[in-house]
């Protein structure tokens, strides 16, 4: 027995010896500087040797540098990385951010496909998914994001830029955003031989940015996958960002960069270069991309198409659940949640005439939908709308972002409280080239003169004060709410040459008011006023599809419709819209082009029955008053909004038709 134990111990010792003799773990590839800044070298830390460090460069040559000659930031880095590490059992949760806290599913489960080679063309033919026709198959299970501690606020200046340069959205390297990647492509470099695309690694802890990738071709960073460490670039695009080649690179997050493979985009048989309009890595080897208004899902190593969805506009790109398990796609008034790995529909919601922007919440369960002044929250697990409303402010469409458990940030910078159904704040974001929400912060990158990354709270503290005041006041915090009386007024200024049915328009406005819970009463002190006016005459030219050389000119005097909610002399809410004739004019039998255009000059009553009117209008005095914040030196500078703030004009079709 003792002899057997000795043999087993001998085996264990022999097995342990190679690990004991293994090469020491290297630090990350980074830029080292001396105290003067004149000496710089990109290398990894091998070990601390007394009062000096041993560094290994990219060509594997090693150099020794005295500690006293290193910059303060480099000495602090050495002290940090060589400090004794606590036992694994005592590591805080934030130290394990590199390890996924949520079990991987879908495309992230299992090893990547075998690569077909360093270069290959991506196919465009294969299975087609139709979100309107295909059967809903299977259930939905939430896809939550990895837990991560909140990042520290602040700003890191990356490099100087011109206003027309293209800066990518910041891409987190890890869940805690300790490091981020961002690319800068000059619009017109002074030296044609200079780099036309650079990728920077931003160390948020050290507050510094270093170049980790350069290309003499115009290059953009599209995405980064923290699990695999793969980054996706597009290299060689033209002046209008068409064409180019997809490049998958590994090691950028460690300060280096090595090409894994390259993939060319499909042309669809067209002589025009393909237009990559949107791209998102669903795993380290799977890509969802919109090319020429078609959504493709590819297995990149295998250069294989999993499926495609036709007619997906780039202005309304898919929402991707936190770990890429689901895609949410909208098209022609239908929103669908798709299993990203199989293309099977898990949920579908049809709302005719509404194609909103989408965003998954961090729990991977609720889907925000936003367009114009309307928003909804779709709980995909319960398959029902759990919140929604019409706001007093213009929200816009894409992008919409979850910035809190109950707060959305709209395209126009409005912070919407989904439970109150109101806009509580307005964030005047600078000329940002991209935005990302991660680690409890909004990450903003770039302005007119320099690429800089700012991490900041949205919503910040004053927004909570406004929400608390409205909640505490109840109905007293609202100027209008469901159950309150309103009278309908039509202020017709179109003139006798444009006959309209004012009584029918009043009935339609009454239907819109009753739909949101208001009570229509004659002579009520609060009035919903529709003022109709004519705009200046415009000249339009139309080309006949049957004869491309035939051009017909027509004139139109569009009309403007302004909706006001008034109480005495107080303007509570207003919205303006102007009729426009679309690029395609459908003529009735025997109708001339001028007659077809003239039909658009008269509003139809049915339009007013479909209006979106905010059911709740908050008070704007004292603690109830919403605020405006602008970014100043990495912090919010707050101000209160004027009491009467009109929503910006919204292009629409008061005639009730889309020609």
C-alpha positions as CSV (number, residue, x, y, z in Angstrom):
1,X,0.0,0.0,0.0
2,X,2.8,2.4,0.9
3,X,4.6,1.5,-2.3
4,X,1.5,2.2,-4.3
5,X,1.1,5.6,-2.6
6,X,4.7,6.4,-3.4
7,X,4.1,5.5,-7.1
8,X,1.0,7.7,-7.3
9,X,2.8,10.5,-5.6
10,X,5.6,10.1,-8.1
11,X,3.2,10.3,-11.0
12,X,1.6,13.4,-9.6
13,X,5.0,15.1,-9.2
14,X,6.0,14.1,-12.7
15,X,2.8,15.6,-14.0
16,X,3.2,18.8,-12.1
17,X,6.8,19.4,-13.2
18,X,6.0,20.8,-16.7
19,X,3.5,23.3,-15.2
20,X,6.1,24.4,-12.7
21,X,8.6,25.0,-15.4
22,X,6.2,26.8,-17.7
23,X,7.0,30.3,-19.0
24,X,5.7,33.1,-16.8
25,X,2.4,34.7,-17.7
26,X,2.9,37.8,-19.9
27,X,1.2,41.1,-19.4
28,X,-0.8,42.7,-22.2
29,X,0.8,44.3,-25.2
30,X,0.9,48.0,-24.5
31,X,2.9,51.2,-25.2
32,X,5.6,51.9,-22.7
33,X,7.0,55.4,-22.3
34,X,9.9,57.0,-20.3
35,X,9.7,60.0,-18.1
36,X,10.5,62.4,-20.9
37,X,8.1,60.8,-23.4
38,X,10.9,60.6,-26.0
39,X,11.4,56.8,-25.6
40,X,8.4,54.6,-26.6
41,X,8.2,50.9,-27.2
42,X,5.3,48.5,-27.6
43,X,5.9,45.4,-25.6
44,X,4.6,43.0,-22.9
45,X,5.8,42.8,-19.3
46,X,7.6,39.5,-18.8
47,X,8.7,40.0,-15.2
48,X,9.9,42.4,-12.5
49,X,13.6,42.1,-11.9
50,X,14.4,44.1,-8.8
51,X,14.5,47.7,-9.8
52,X,14.0,47.0,-13.5
53,X,11.4,45.4,-15.8
54,X,12.0,42.8,-18.5
55,X,9.9,43.6,-21.6
56,X,9.3,41.5,-24.7
57,X,8.5,43.3,-28.0
58,X,6.3,42.0,-30.8
59,X,9.4,40.5,-32.6
60,X,10.1,38.5,-29.4
61,X,13.2,40.5,-28.6
62,X,13.6,41.3,-24.9
63,X,14.8,44.5,-23.3
64,X,15.4,45.6,-19.7
65,X,14.3,49.0,-18.6
66,X,15.1,50.5,-15.1
67,X,11.9,51.4,-13.2
68,X,13.0,54.9,-12.4
69,X,13.1,55.7,-16.2
70,X,9.5,54.7,-16.7
71,X,6.6,57.1,-16.8
72,X,4.4,57.4,-13.7
73,X,1.5,55.6,-15.5
74,X,3.9,52.7,-16.5
75,X,5.3,52.4,-12.9
76,X,1.7,52.3,-11.5
77,X,0.9,49.6,-14.1
78,X,3.9,47.5,-13.0
79,X,2.9,47.9,-9.4
80,X,-0.6,46.8,-10.1
81,X,0.1,43.8,-12.3
82,X,2.9,42.4,-10.0
83,X,1.0,42.9,-6.7
84,X,0.2,39.6,-4.9
85,X,-3.1,38.1,-6.0
86,X,-5.7,36.9,-3.5
87,X,-6.7,33.3,-3.4
88,X,-9.3,32.4,-6.1
89,X,-12.0,31.8,-3.5
90,X,-11.7,35.4,-2.2
91,X,-11.8,37.1,-5.6
92,X,-14.5,39.8,-5.8
93,X,-17.3,39.2,-8.4
94,X,-15.9,42.1,-10.5
95,X,-12.6,40.2,-11.0
96,X,-14.4,37.5,-13.0
97,X,-15.9,39.8,-15.6
98,X,-14.0,38.0,-18.3
99,X,-15.9,34.8,-17.5
100,X,-19.5,34.8,-18.7
101,X,-22.0,34.8,-15.8
102,X,-24.8,33.6,-18.0
103,X,-24.7,30.1,-19.7
104,X,-24.1,30.5,-23.4
105,X,-26.9,29.4,-25.7
106,X,-27.6,29.5,-29.4
107,X,-24.8,30.5,-31.7
108,X,-22.4,30.9,-28.8
109,X,-22.8,27.3,-27.7
110,X,-20.2,24.9,-29.1
111,X,-17.0,25.4,-31.1
112,X,-16.8,27.5,-34.3
113,X,-17.1,25.9,-37.7
114,X,-14.1,24.8,-39.6
115,X,-12.7,27.7,-41.7
116,X,-12.7,27.3,-45.5
117,X,-9.6,29.4,-45.7
118,X,-8.0,32.8,-45.2
119,X,-10.1,34.4,-48.0
120,X,-13.6,33.5,-49.2
121,X,-16.7,35.1,-50.6
122,X,-19.9,35.2,-48.6
123,X,-22.9,33.8,-50.4
124,X,-26.2,35.6,-50.8
125,X,-28.5,32.7,-51.9
126,X,-30.1,30.3,-49.5
127,X,-33.0,30.0,-47.1
128,X,-35.4,33.0,-46.8
129,X,-37.2,33.9,-43.6
130,X,-40.4,35.8,-43.9
131,X,-41.5,37.4,-40.6
132,X,-45.0,38.1,-42.0
133,X,-45.8,34.7,-43.4
134,X,-43.7,32.1,-41.5
135,X,-45.3,30.3,-38.6
136,X,-44.4,31.2,-35.0
137,X,-42.6,28.1,-33.7
138,X,-41.3,27.5,-30.1
139,X,-41.2,29.5,-27.0
140,X,-39.2,32.5,-25.8
141,X,-36.7,32.3,-22.9
142,X,-35.0,35.6,-21.8
143,X,-31.4,36.2,-22.8
144,X,-30.0,38.3,-19.9
145,X,-26.7,40.2,-20.1
146,X,-23.7,39.3,-18.0
147,X,-23.6,41.0,-14.6
148,X,-21.0,43.7,-14.4
149,X,-20.1,46.5,-11.9
150,X,-20.9,50.0,-13.0
151,X,-18.0,51.8,-14.8
152,X,-16.5,55.0,-13.4
153,X,-17.6,58.2,-15.3
154,X,-15.1,60.3,-17.1
155,X,-13.6,61.2,-20.5
156,X,-10.6,59.9,-22.4
157,X,-9.3,61.9,-25.4
158,X,-8.3,59.5,-28.2
159,X,-7.0,61.7,-31.0
160,X,-7.8,64.9,-32.9
161,X,-10.2,64.6,-35.8
162,X,-12.0,66.7,-38.4
163,X,-15.8,67.1,-38.3
164,X,-16.2,64.9,-41.4
165,X,-14.0,62.0,-40.2
166,X,-15.9,58.8,-39.4
167,X,-15.6,57.6,-35.8
168,X,-17.1,54.2,-34.8
169,X,-19.3,53.6,-31.8
170,X,-17.2,52.6,-28.7
171,X,-17.1,48.8,-28.5
172,X,-16.5,47.3,-25.0
173,X,-13.9,44.7,-24.7
174,X,-15.4,43.2,-21.5
175,X,-18.7,43.5,-19.6
176,X,-17.2,46.0,-17.1
177,X,-15.9,48.2,-19.9
178,X,-12.4,48.3,-18.4
179,X,-11.2,48.5,-22.1
180,X,-12.9,49.7,-25.3
181,X,-12.1,49.8,-29.0
182,X,-12.9,52.6,-31.3
183,X,-11.9,53.3,-34.9
184,X,-11.2,56.6,-36.7
185,X,-11.1,56.9,-40.5
186,X,-10.1,60.3,-41.9
187,X,-12.4,61.6,-44.6
188,X,-9.6,63.0,-46.8
189,X,-6.1,62.4,-45.4
190,X,-3.5,65.0,-46.4
191,X,-0.9,62.3,-47.2
192,X,-2.4,59.5,-49.4
193,X,0.3,57.2,-48.1
194,X,-0.7,57.8,-44.5
195,X,-3.0,55.5,-42.5
196,X,-6.6,55.8,-43.6
197,X,-8.0,53.8,-40.8
198,X,-6.8,53.3,-37.2
199,X,-8.2,51.3,-34.3
200,X,-7.5,52.5,-30.8
201,X,-7.5,50.5,-27.6
202,X,-8.8,52.7,-24.7
203,X,-7.8,51.6,-21.3
204,X,-10.5,53.1,-19.0
205,X,-8.6,52.3,-15.8
206,X,-5.4,54.0,-17.0
207,X,-7.3,56.7,-18.9
208,X,-5.2,56.4,-22.1
209,X,-5.7,55.3,-25.7
210,X,-3.1,53.6,-28.0
211,X,-3.2,52.6,-31.6
212,X,-3.5,48.9,-32.0
213,X,-4.3,48.6,-35.8
214,X,-3.4,50.7,-38.8
215,X,-4.3,50.3,-42.4
216,X,-3.5,52.2,-45.6
217,X,-7.0,51.5,-46.7
218,X,-10.1,53.2,-45.4
219,X,-11.1,51.0,-42.4
220,X,-14.0,51.0,-39.8
221,X,-14.4,48.9,-36.7
222,X,-17.8,47.3,-36.9
223,X,-18.0,45.2,-33.7
224,X,-16.1,43.3,-31.1
225,X,-17.0,39.9,-29.5
226,X,-15.7,39.8,-25.9
227,X,-16.1,36.0,-25.6
228,X,-13.8,35.1,-28.4
229,X,-11.7,38.2,-28.5
230,X,-12.5,38.6,-32.2
231,X,-13.0,42.1,-33.7
232,X,-14.8,42.7,-37.0
233,X,-13.4,45.4,-39.4
234,X,-14.3,46.4,-42.9
235,X,-11.3,47.5,-44.9
236,X,-11.0,49.2,-48.3
237,X,-14.4,51.0,-48.5
238,X,-14.7,53.8,-51.1
239,X,-15.5,57.5,-50.4
240,X,-19.2,56.7,-49.8
241,X,-18.4,53.6,-47.7
242,X,-19.4,51.1,-50.3
243,X,-17.5,47.9,-51.1
244,X,-14.7,46.8,-48.9
245,X,-13.7,43.5,-47.3
246,X,-14.6,42.1,-43.9
247,X,-11.6,41.3,-41.8
248,X,-11.8,39.3,-38.6
249,X,-8.9,40.1,-36.2
250,X,-7.9,38.7,-32.9
251,X,-5.7,40.3,-30.2
252,X,-6.7,43.9,-30.5
253,X,-8.0,43.9,-26.9
254,X,-4.5,42.8,-25.8
255,X,-2.7,45.5,-27.8
256,X,-1.8,43.6,-30.9
257,X,-3.7,42.3,-33.9
258,X,-3.6,39.2,-36.1
259,X,-5.9,38.6,-39.1
260,X,-7.9,35.4,-38.6
261,X,-9.6,35.5,-42.1
262,X,-11.1,37.8,-44.7
263,X,-14.5,37.6,-46.3
264,X,-15.8,39.5,-49.3
265,X,-19.4,40.7,-49.4
266,X,-21.9,39.5,-52.0
267,X,-22.7,41.7,-55.0
268,X,-26.0,40.2,-56.0
269,X,-24.8,40.2,-59.6
270,X,-24.7,44.0,-59.6
271,X,-21.8,46.0,-61.0
272,X,-22.2,48.5,-58.1
273,X,-20.2,47.8,-55.0
274,X,-22.2,46.3,-52.1
275,X,-23.4,48.6,-49.4
276,X,-22.8,47.2,-45.9
277,X,-25.4,49.3,-43.9
278,X,-25.3,47.6,-40.5
279,X,-23.3,44.7,-38.8
280,X,-23.4,42.9,-35.5
281,X,-21.4,39.8,-34.3
282,X,-23.8,37.3,-32.8
283,X,-20.8,35.2,-31.7
284,X,-17.1,35.1,-32.5
285,X,-17.9,33.5,-35.8
286,X,-21.4,34.5,-36.7
287,X,-22.5,37.8,-38.3
288,X,-25.8,39.5,-38.8
289,X,-25.5,42.2,-41.5
290,X,-27.7,44.4,-43.7
291,X,-26.4,44.6,-47.2
292,X,-28.5,46.5,-49.8
293,X,-31.6,46.3,-47.5
294,X,-31.3,42.5,-47.0
295,X,-30.5,41.0,-43.6
296,X,-28.0,38.2,-43.9
297,X,-26.9,35.8,-41.1
298,X,-23.6,34.1,-41.9
299,X,-21.3,31.5,-40.4
300,X,-18.1,33.4,-41.2
301,X,-15.4,30.7,-40.9
302,X,-17.4,28.4,-43.1
303,X,-18.5,31.2,-45.4
304,X,-22.0,29.8,-45.2
305,X,-25.4,31.6,-45.2
306,X,-27.7,30.5,-42.5
307,X,-30.7,32.5,-43.7
308,X,-31.7,35.9,-45.1
309,X,-34.6,38.3,-44.6
310,X,-35.5,40.6,-47.5
311,X,-36.7,44.2,-47.2
312,X,-35.0,45.2,-43.9
313,X,-34.2,48.9,-44.1
314,X,-30.9,50.1,-42.5
315,X,-32.8,52.9,-40.8
316,X,-34.5,50.3,-38.7
317,X,-31.8,47.7,-38.0
318,X,-32.6,44.6,-35.9
319,X,-32.3,44.6,-32.1
320,X,-30.0,41.9,-30.8
321,X,-30.6,40.4,-27.3
322,X,-27.6,40.8,-24.9
323,X,-25.9,37.5,-25.9
324,X,-27.1,37.3,-29.4
325,X,-29.7,34.5,-28.9
326,X,-32.5,36.5,-30.5
327,X,-32.9,39.0,-33.3
328,X,-35.9,41.4,-33.3
329,X,-36.8,42.6,-36.8
330,X,-39.4,45.0,-38.0
331,X,-40.9,45.3,-41.5
332,X,-44.1,46.7,-42.9
333,X,-45.8,47.1,-39.6
334,X,-44.8,43.7,-38.2
335,X,-42.2,43.1,-35.5
336,X,-40.9,39.6,-35.0
337,X,-38.5,38.0,-32.5
338,X,-36.3,35.3,-34.2
339,X,-34.1,32.6,-32.9
340,X,-30.8,33.9,-34.3
341,X,-29.3,30.3,-34.7
342,X,-32.3,28.8,-36.6
343,X,-34.2,31.7,-38.0
344,X,-37.4,30.4,-36.5
345,X,-40.0,32.9,-35.3
346,X,-40.6,32.9,-31.5
347,X,-42.9,35.9,-31.3
348,X,-44.8,38.2,-33.7
349,X,-46.7,41.4,-33.2
350,X,-48.5,43.2,-36.0
351,X,-49.5,46.9,-35.8
352,X,-50.6,48.1,-39.2
353,X,-49.0,51.4,-40.2
354,X,-46.3,51.4,-37.5
355,X,-42.7,50.3,-38.0
356,X,-40.8,51.4,-34.9
357,X,-37.1,51.2,-33.9
358,X,-36.4,48.4,-31.4
359,X,-34.1,47.6,-28.5
360,X,-33.8,44.7,-26.0
361,X,-33.5,45.6,-22.3
362,X,-30.5,44.2,-20.4
363,X,-32.7,41.3,-19.1
364,X,-33.1,40.2,-22.6
365,X,-36.9,40.0,-22.1
366,X,-38.5,43.4,-22.9
367,X,-38.4,45.0,-26.3
368,X,-38.7,48.8,-26.5
369,X,-40.5,50.1,-29.6
370,X,-40.3,53.8,-30.6
371,X,-41.3,56.1,-33.5
372,X,-42.5,59.7,-33.7
373,X,-44.0,60.5,-30.3
374,X,-45.2,57.0,-29.6
375,X,-43.5,54.2,-27.6
376,X,-44.4,50.7,-26.4
377,X,-42.7,48.0,-24.2
378,X,-43.3,44.4,-25.4
379,X,-42.7,41.7,-22.8
380,X,-41.6,38.9,-25.1
381,X,-41.8,36.2,-22.4
382,X,-45.4,37.1,-21.5
383,X,-46.0,38.0,-25.2
384,X,-47.9,41.2,-24.3
385,X,-47.6,45.0,-24.3
386,X,-46.9,46.0,-20.7
387,X,-46.3,49.8,-21.2
388,X,-46.8,52.4,-23.8
389,X,-48.1,55.8,-24.6
390,X,-48.0,59.0,-26.6
391,X,-45.7,61.6,-25.3
392,X,-45.9,65.4,-25.5
393,X,-42.4,65.5,-27.2
394,X,-41.0,64.2,-30.5
395,X,-39.0,61.1,-29.8
396,X,-37.9,60.1,-33.3
397,X,-37.1,56.5,-34.4
398,X,-33.7,54.8,-34.5
399,X,-31.9,54.5,-32.3
400,X,-33.8,54.0,-29.1
401,X,-31.9,52.7,-26.1
402,X,-32.7,51.3,-22.6
403,X,-30.7,53.4,-20.2
404,X,-32.5,52.2,-17.0
405,X,-35.0,49.7,-15.8
406,X,-37.9,52.1,-16.7
407,X,-36.1,54.7,-18.8
408,X,-35.7,54.9,-22.6
409,X,-33.4,57.4,-24.4
410,X,-34.9,58.3,-27.8
411,X,-33.2,59.4,-31.0
412,X,-34.0,63.0,-30.2
413,X,-32.3,62.8,-26.7
414,X,-35.6,62.6,-24.7
415,X,-35.6,60.4,-21.6
416,X,-38.9,58.6,-21.4
417,X,-40.2,57.1,-18.1
418,X,-42.1,54.0,-19.4
419,X,-44.2,53.7,-16.2
420,X,-45.3,57.3,-16.2
421,X,-45.6,57.4,-20.0
422,X,-43.9,60.8,-20.1
423,X,-40.7,62.6,-21.2
424,X,-39.0,63.8,-18.0
425,X,-35.8,65.2,-19.5
426,X,-34.1,66.2,-22.7
427,X,-30.4,65.4,-23.2
428,X,-28.7,67.6,-25.8
429,X,-26.0,65.2,-26.9
430,X,-23.1,66.8,-28.8
431,X,-22.2,65.8,-32.4
432,X,-21.6,62.3,-31.3
433,X,-20.4,59.8,-33.9
434,X,-21.7,56.8,-32.0
435,X,-23.2,55.7,-28.7
436,X,-23.2,52.5,-26.6
437,X,-25.0,51.6,-23.4
438,X,-23.0,49.3,-21.1
439,X,-21.8,48.8,-17.5
440,X,-24.4,51.2,-16.2
441,X,-23.2,54.1,-18.4
442,X,-23.9,55.8,-21.7
443,X,-20.7,55.7,-23.8
444,X,-20.4,58.6,-26.2
445,X,-17.6,58.9,-28.8
446,X,-16.4,61.9,-30.8
447,X,-17.2,65.5,-31.5
448,X,-16.3,68.1,-34.1
449,X,-12.6,68.5,-33.2
450,X,-11.5,65.4,-31.3
451,X,-12.4,61.7,-30.8
452,X,-13.1,61.3,-27.2
453,X,-15.0,58.7,-25.2
454,X,-17.2,59.9,-22.4
455,X,-18.9,57.6,-19.9
456,X,-21.8,59.3,-18.1
457,X,-25.1,58.6,-16.3
458,X,-28.4,58.7,-18.3
459,X,-30.7,59.4,-16.5
460,X,-28.9,61.4,-13.9
461,X,-30.1,62.5,-10.5
462,X,-32.4,65.4,-11.4
463,X,-34.5,63.2,-13.5
464,X,-35.4,61.1,-10.5
465,X,-36.5,64.3,-8.7
466,X,-38.9,65.2,-11.5
467,X,-40.3,61.6,-11.5
468,X,-40.7,61.7,-7.7
469,X,-42.6,65.0,-7.8
470,X,-45.0,63.7,-10.4
471,X,-45.6,60.4,-8.6
472,X,-46.1,62.2,-5.3
473,X,-48.6,64.7,-6.7
474,X,-50.7,62.1,-8.5
475,X,-53.4,63.8,-10.6
476,X,-52.4,67.2,-9.3
477,X,-49.1,66.8,-11.2
478,X,-51.0,66.6,-14.5
479,X,-52.5,69.3,-16.7
480,X,-54.4,66.7,-18.7
481,X,-55.3,63.1,-17.9
482,X,-57.8,60.5,-18.9
483,X,-61.3,61.4,-17.7
484,X,-60.9,65.1,-18.1
485,X,-63.3,67.0,-20.4
486,X,-62.2,68.6,-23.7
487,X,-64.0,70.5,-26.5
488,X,-63.1,70.2,-30.2
489,X,-62.5,73.2,-32.4
490,X,-61.6,73.3,-36.1
491,X,-59.9,76.5,-37.2
492,X,-60.2,76.4,-41.0
493,X,-58.0,78.9,-42.8
494,X,-57.8,77.0,-46.1
495,X,-60.2,79.2,-48.0
496,X,-63.3,78.5,-50.1
497,X,-61.3,76.9,-52.9
498,X,-60.5,73.9,-50.7
499,X,-63.8,72.6,-49.4
500,X,-63.7,70.4,-46.4
501,X,-66.2,68.7,-44.1
502,X,-65.5,70.5,-40.8
503,X,-68.2,68.5,-38.9
504,X,-66.6,65.2,-40.0
505,X,-63.2,66.4,-38.9
506,X,-64.6,67.3,-35.5
507,X,-66.1,63.9,-35.2
508,X,-62.8,62.3,-36.1
509,X,-60.9,64.4,-33.5
510,X,-63.5,63.4,-30.9
511,X,-62.8,59.7,-31.7
512,X,-59.1,60.3,-31.2
513,X,-59.8,62.1,-27.9
514,X,-62.1,59.4,-26.6
515,X,-59.6,56.7,-27.6
516,X,-57.2,58.0,-25.0
517,X,-59.8,58.4,-22.3
518,X,-60.7,62.1,-22.6
519,X,-64.4,63.1,-22.3
520,X,-65.6,65.3,-25.2
521,X,-67.9,68.1,-24.0
522,X,-69.2,71.2,-25.7
523,X,-67.7,74.4,-24.1
524,X,-65.2,72.5,-22.0
525,X,-62.4,74.9,-20.8
526,X,-59.7,72.8,-22.4
527,X,-59.8,72.8,-26.2
528,X,-58.3,70.6,-28.8
529,X,-57.8,72.9,-31.8
530,X,-57.0,71.8,-35.3
531,X,-55.8,74.8,-37.3
532,X,-55.6,74.2,-41.1
533,X,-53.6,76.5,-43.3
534,X,-52.1,76.5,-46.8
535,X,-48.4,76.6,-47.5
536,X,-46.7,78.3,-50.4
537,X,-47.1,76.8,-53.9
538,X,-44.6,74.2,-55.0
539,X,-43.7,72.8,-58.4
540,X,-43.3,69.0,-58.8
541,X,-42.0,67.0,-61.7
542,X,-43.0,63.4,-62.4
543,X,-41.5,60.9,-64.9
544,X,-43.8,58.4,-66.6
545,X,-42.7,54.8,-65.9
546,X,-43.9,53.8,-69.4
547,X,-41.9,56.5,-71.1
548,X,-38.8,57.6,-69.2
549,X,-38.4,60.7,-71.4
550,X,-41.9,62.0,-70.6
551,X,-41.7,64.5,-67.7
552,X,-44.9,66.2,-66.4
553,X,-45.0,69.3,-64.2
554,X,-47.7,69.9,-61.6
555,X,-48.2,72.5,-58.9
556,X,-49.5,72.0,-55.4
557,X,-50.2,74.3,-52.4
558,X,-49.6,71.9,-49.5
559,X,-51.5,72.5,-46.4
560,X,-50.3,72.6,-42.8
561,X,-52.1,71.2,-39.9
562,X,-51.3,72.4,-36.4
563,X,-52.8,70.7,-33.4
564,X,-53.0,72.6,-30.1
565,X,-54.3,71.7,-26.7
566,X,-55.2,75.0,-25.0
567,X,-56.7,76.1,-21.7
568,X,-57.6,79.8,-21.9
569,X,-54.4,81.5,-23.1
570,X,-52.1,78.7,-22.0
571,X,-50.7,76.4,-24.7
572,X,-50.4,72.9,-23.1
573,X,-49.2,71.0,-26.2
574,X,-48.7,71.5,-29.9
575,X,-47.7,69.5,-32.9
576,X,-47.3,70.6,-36.5
577,X,-47.3,68.7,-39.7
578,X,-47.2,69.5,-43.4
579,X,-48.7,67.6,-46.3
580,X,-46.2,66.2,-48.8
581,X,-46.5,64.3,-52.0
582,X,-44.4,61.1,-52.1
583,X,-42.1,60.2,-55.0
584,X,-44.6,57.7,-56.4
585,X,-48.0,59.1,-57.6
586,X,-50.8,56.6,-58.3
587,X,-53.3,58.0,-60.7
588,X,-57.0,57.0,-60.9
589,X,-58.5,56.0,-64.2
590,X,-58.7,59.0,-66.5
591,X,-56.9,61.3,-64.1
592,X,-54.2,63.7,-65.1
593,X,-51.0,64.2,-63.0
594,X,-52.3,67.7,-61.9
595,X,-55.6,66.2,-60.8
596,X,-53.8,63.5,-58.9
597,X,-51.6,66.1,-57.1
598,X,-54.6,68.3,-56.4
599,X,-56.2,65.5,-54.5
600,X,-53.4,65.9,-51.9
601,X,-54.4,69.5,-51.1
602,X,-57.5,68.5,-49.2
603,X,-57.4,66.8,-45.7
604,X,-59.6,63.8,-45.2
605,X,-61.5,63.4,-41.9
606,X,-60.2,59.8,-41.5
607,X,-56.7,61.1,-40.9
608,X,-57.8,62.9,-37.7
609,X,-59.3,59.7,-36.3
610,X,-55.8,58.1,-36.4
611,X,-54.0,60.9,-34.6
612,X,-51.7,60.1,-31.7
613,X,-52.5,62.5,-28.9
614,X,-50.7,62.4,-25.5
615,X,-53.3,61.2,-22.9
616,X,-51.3,62.8,-20.0
617,X,-49.7,66.2,-20.1
618,X,-47.6,67.0,-17.0
619,X,-47.3,70.3,-15.3
620,X,-44.3,72.3,-16.2
621,X,-43.9,74.5,-13.1
622,X,-41.8,74.1,-10.0
623,X,-40.6,70.6,-9.3
624,X,-42.7,69.2,-12.2
625,X,-40.7,71.1,-14.8
626,X,-38.6,68.9,-17.0
627,X,-35.0,69.9,-17.7
628,X,-32.4,70.1,-20.4
629,X,-28.8,68.9,-20.0
630,X,-25.8,69.5,-22.3
631,X,-22.4,67.9,-22.0
632,X,-19.8,70.2,-20.7
633,X,-16.3,68.9,-19.9
634,X,-17.5,65.3,-19.3
635,X,-20.4,66.3,-17.0
636,X,-24.0,67.3,-17.4
637,X,-24.8,71.0,-17.3
638,X,-28.5,71.3,-16.3
639,X,-31.2,73.9,-17.1
640,X,-34.9,74.0,-16.9
641,X,-36.9,74.0,-20.1
642,X,-39.1,77.0,-21.0
643,X,-42.7,76.4,-19.9
644,X,-44.1,76.3,-23.5
645,X,-41.9,74.1,-25.6
646,X,-43.4,73.2,-29.0
647,X,-42.5,69.8,-30.5
648,X,-40.5,70.2,-33.8
649,X,-42.5,69.9,-37.0
650,X,-43.0,66.3,-38.0
651,X,-43.4,65.4,-41.7
652,X,-46.7,63.7,-42.2
653,X,-49.7,63.2,-44.5
654,X,-52.6,65.3,-43.2
655,X,-54.5,64.3,-46.4
656,X,-54.7,60.8,-44.9
657,X,-53.1,59.2,-48.0
658,X,-49.6,58.1,-48.8
659,X,-49.4,58.7,-52.5
